[in-house]
Structures are given as C-alpha cells and as structure tokens.
Amino acid sequence: MLFVGREHEASHIIRELQQGNNIVLAGKYGIGRTSLIKEIASLLQDEWRFIFVDFSQTPGKMSNKLMKELHIPKMNRQTGKQFGYKSMRYRIANVETPKRKKTVIVFDNIAKLTRQKIIFLRHLILENHFQFIAIVENFLPANDLMLLKAQLLPVETLSLHYLKEEDVISFIRLHSEKHYLNWPDAYIESLAALVSGYPLGMVEMIKNRNNSCSLHE
C-alpha cells in the first residue's frame, strides 16, 4: 500500500526512540496508527527490529509470538516439554538482544488493561532489553491509559489526526500513476474532498474506484 504524509509524526517518533523513550500512539480507528509504525519500521530496518504483537490476545499467546520472533526455544531440552507461560515470560524478559540492532515491541489494539496484562508488561519492561510502542484505542479507559503510561516511563504520547488535503491528493495521484489510470487533476481533487483526510476512507475509496473501473473494462 502507498504511504504518504505523516513526515512530522514519523520524525517525532524516530527522535523519541533514538533518545530511549517509549511511545504511546493514540487516534481514532482507521486513522493510520499501525501503518505509520510499519512505515517507520521499514525506514529503520537496518538499525532497529520491530516486533508487532496483538495486545487483544492473552499474555500466553503474546508470549508465544515473542518467543518465535526472538528465536527463543519453546521446548525444555531436559524434559522435552514446552515451557509454560511464566517460563516463557521470564525467558523473553531476559533474552540477550543484539547490541547492533535495538528491538522495539509494538503492542497493537490496546483497548483494556487487565491485571494479568499489567504483570506481563512489568516483566518485559523490568530488564530494559526492549523499547515499546503502544497503539491505543480511543475507548481505552482514562485510568488504564494513565496506568499504561506509568509502566512505560519514560514515555512520549502522540495522537494522530486527519491527513492534510495535499497529502490525500498526493496519495491518490501516486495510485493513479502506479496503475496507469490517468485520472485528471480535477477528478483527483474531487476524490480528495470526499474522504476529508481520513486514511481508512482513502483506502476504501480507492478500492471502490478500482472495482468500478474493473466492471467497466
């Protein structure tokens, strides 16, 4: 998928990460939070490793994902049995990460903090082997958000807003050029006005226009 805009936000997040801070990224559904972090991960891939984890899952499933991404054996060599959740959590927190490449754990879809998930976070944070980006939902309770920030200190909080009109026009023009659609400027500008800078609306509009073009070919 094409990516445009967010240069200021991307630079801000990169600068904060380089200073050793964690990030809490807020914004409404479909505003492009995960896409922005994936773009940053692509830009920094030679220096940083980003691991994306769905925070809506149980701590056990998140641990399984991290064990796999960090190449930590899941089986106990002596017993031949798979490690339990607490053993996995301990091994993740104490893993030796490459010094030449910092590791950022991105927790996506944070809608609620449970006691178990708070404990899970505390164990991962304790040894200072990772930095964290928390992508939070708008409906995350205020008390949970405050508690999350307290766990992630030092932390910088950002909120994404709608894209600028020129960024939307650039996105649609790039799409037109990439797919040889030859959309005129007036048509591109009218499409940009329809979505009002909402990234998910841009994606859905592009899909609808592509389907419409396919039907008329």
Secondary structure, 3 states (H helix, E strand, C coil): CCCCCCHHHHHHHHHHHHCCCEEEEECCCCCCHHHHHHHHHHHCCCCEEEEEEECCCCHHHHHHHHHHHCCCCCECCCCCCECCHHHHHHHHHCCCCCCCCEEEEEEEEECCCCHHHHHHHHHHHHCCCCEEEEEECCCCCHHHHHHHHHHHCCEEEEECCCCCHHHHHHHHHHHHHHCCCCCCHHHHHHHHHHHCCCHHHHHHHHHHHHHHHHHCC
